[in-house]
């Protein structure tokens, strides 16, 4: 079974404190989890920059084609949700790991 990883680099221009940053990141993570039933984690938790965050999303599917479509849907939703939170996605990139490329 292939595994998909989507990395999202988030810019939060209005964040003036760690609390502002956490609020946006938590809201984005919760909305993605609810909409897609996926795993999402903040990669630079406790970072010193209040206006940036990196999230990693992981999903599994039975085929590479459906996984690709799922990752594209998640990326579109992340852009839409972040816009509603007054944040923007600076970059996002997907990676598909097949059984052959996974470490044993």
Protein Blocks (a to p, Z undefined) as FASTA:
>chain_A
ZZdddddddddfklcbfklmmmmmmmmmmmmmmmnopadddfkgoiabfkbccddddddd
fbfklmmmmmmmmmmmmmmmmmmnopacfbdcdddddfklpcZZ
